[in-house]
């Protein structure tokens, strides 16, 4: 398969302070002038960092789609009951409601959280963990879908986005470790919620009478 290359705007910045301008480190730049090096604003290393950040951001978007599909599975089974062969109502509910663009990820997140809590699909602290993880995943998805990856000589690689107010997050290893941990934990918790739902008798499903 061909790997496509599309035009991407790169945003880099150079941050300096008074301490960076040390006259004792000035060098002759010709013409009787002297100057102080402020460092490299952009090179292959920085380009590689930004490219990795973009690739990781793309993985967040794809992984969020996977999480969303598991949420839809819980909602479908909760409202329509377990699969027992083709059902036109089930198909319509899945396509026209759950997969409709009018039902946002936020709405699905809030609905599945209520179901998990009200019907005890997860025990104890796992309920709050699932809610917390889904909130973080939604925020990360929105940040990389609408934000801008940038690089600064002092801060390194970061993403700037808007969520009620302008925000920035430094894209270091600590950040990516947290992303991996939350996605893995959330994936396991949703799988557990699905198993709990499917372990119940059909008459226990709120949507079994539909």
Residue pairs with C-beta under 8 A, 6 or more apart in sequence:
8 54
10 42
10 47
10 50
10 151
11 148
11 149
11 150
11 151
12 41
12 42
12 46
12 150
12 151
12 152
13 41
13 150
13 151
13 152
13 153
14 38
14 39
14 41
14 152
14 153
15 152
15 153
15 154
15 155
16 38
20 36
20 38
21 36
22 36
23 36
25 36
25 37
26 34
26 35
26 36
27 34
27 35
27 36
27 37
28 34
29 35
38 153
39 153
40 46
40 153
41 153
42 151
46 151
49 151
49 156
49 157
50 149
50 151
50 157
53 149
53 157
53 159
53 171
54 149
56 171
56 176
56 179
57 144
57 149
57 159
58 144
60 140
60 141
60 144
60 179
60 183
61 141
61 144
61 145
63 137
63 183
64 105
64 137
64 138
64 140
64 141
66 187
67 134
67 137
67 183
67 186
67 187
67 190
68 105
68 108
70 187
70 190
70 191
70 194
71 108
71 109
71 112
71 134
71 190
72 94
72 98
72 99
72 108
73 194
74 112
74 115
74 116
74 121
74 190
74 193
74 194
74 197
75 98
75 108
75 111
75 112
75 115
76 90
76 93
76 94
76 98
77 83
77 194
77 197
77 198
77 205
78 115
78 119
78 197
78 205
78 206
78 207
79 93
79 206
79 207
79 210
80 87
80 89
80 90
80 93
80 207
80 210
81 202
81 205
81 207
81 208
81 210
82 198
82 202
82 205
83 90
89 210
97 103
98 108
105 138
105 141
106 138
109 134
109 135
109 138
112 134
112 193
113 130
113 131
113 134
115 121
116 122
116 127
116 130
116 131
116 193
117 127
117 131
119 197
120 127
120 196
121 192
121 193
121 196
121 197
122 129
122 130
122 189
122 192
122 193
122 196
126 189
126 192
129 185
129 189
130 186
130 189
130 190
130 193
133 182
133 183
133 185
133 186
133 189
134 186
136 182
137 182
137 183
137 186
139 163
140 179
142 161
142 163
143 159
143 161
143 163
143 167
143 169
144 159
146 161
146 162
147 159
147 160
147 161
147 162
148 159
148 160
148 161
149 157
149 158
149 159
149 171
150 157
150 158
150 159
150 160
151 157
151 158
152 158
155 170
156 170
156 171
156 172
157 170
157 171
157 172
158 168
158 169
158 170
158 171
159 168
159 169
159 171
160 166
160 167
160 168
161 167
161 168
161 169
169 175
197 205
202 208
